[in-house]
């Protein structure tokens, strides 16, 4: 049995999130939470809330033991990109790409 939590349209680049997700993949939830709280990356704040949500989903929806869970899957997909313009010299404009992310964490119970 597995429980999932999704975060969509987060205003952070998927490349920045992927670095932090690689740290917690396969770890038990207590260790993953400790890693996230001590990692000085912007994605950590989003992922802490997402991991808490996945654990709560497992406990309340599927009656799993919260102490026996581990992060079985975690991935990020790019969301829609917001296109903005920045004025440059001689009346030109450069495109600014503001990227968004869809993050997913899946937790399972250890056998």
N, C-alpha and C positions, 0 to 999 in steps of 0.2 A: 504494500500500500504506500502511496506517496501523496504528499500535499504540496501545492504550488502557491506562489505569490508572484504577481506581475506588477511592474511599475512602467507605465507608458508615458511617452512624451516628456521625459525628464530632460531639462535643458543642459545636458552635458554631452560631450563627444563620446561616442562608443569606444574609441581607442583608449581614452582615459579610464573608462569603467573596466575594460578588459584586463588591464594591469592588476587591478584589485581583485577581480573575480578569480584570476589564476592563483591568488594566494589562499583562497578559502575552499576551492574545489576539493571534495573528498574528505574534508575535515569534519569532526563532530561539531555540533552547533555551539557548544560552550567555547571551544577553541576558536572557531570561526568568529564568534562575537568578540573575543579578546583580541584577535588579530585586527579586526575592523576598528575597534576602539583605539588601537595604538598605531594605526596607519595614518600618516598625515597627508591624505589625498582627499580631494573634494568629493569623490565618488563614495567614500566611506560613509558619509552621513546618509546618503540615499540607501545604501546597502544594509546599514544597521536596521533601519525601519523595515526594509523588505524582508530581512531574515527574521525579525521579530514577528512579522505578519505571517510568514510561512510556518513558523513554529506554532503560533496561535491557531492557524488553520488546521494543522495536524492534530493539536490537542482537542479542539472544540468540534471539528467536523468529522474526524476519523477516530477519535478516542485513542490516539497514540500516546506513548509515554514521552514527555518532553525531554527527559534526561537521556533517552536512548536514540536520539535522532542524529543524523549526519547529513551534510550537504551532498546529495548525489549528483545533481546537475545544477549548473549556473551558467547562464549565457546572456549575451547582449546582442540586440539587433539594432541597426540604424533606423531611426524614425524619420519623419519628414524634415527636410532642411529648410530653414527660414533664410530667404535671400534678402540681403540688405545692400545698400549702396553707401560708399564712403567717398566724399569729394576729394579729388586729387588736383594736381597742378594743371593749368591750362584748360580748365573747364571739363576735365575728364572725370570719370568715376570708376572706382574699383568695386568689385563685388565682394561682399563679406558673407560667408556661409556660417550660419548659426545652426549647428548640428543638434539633433535630439536623439534620445536613446529609448529603446524598449528593453527593460531588464526583467529577467525571470530567475527565480531561485526555486529549486525542487528539493525537498527534504524527504528522507526515507528512514524507516526504523531499522536498526541493526538486528540481524538474526541471532 
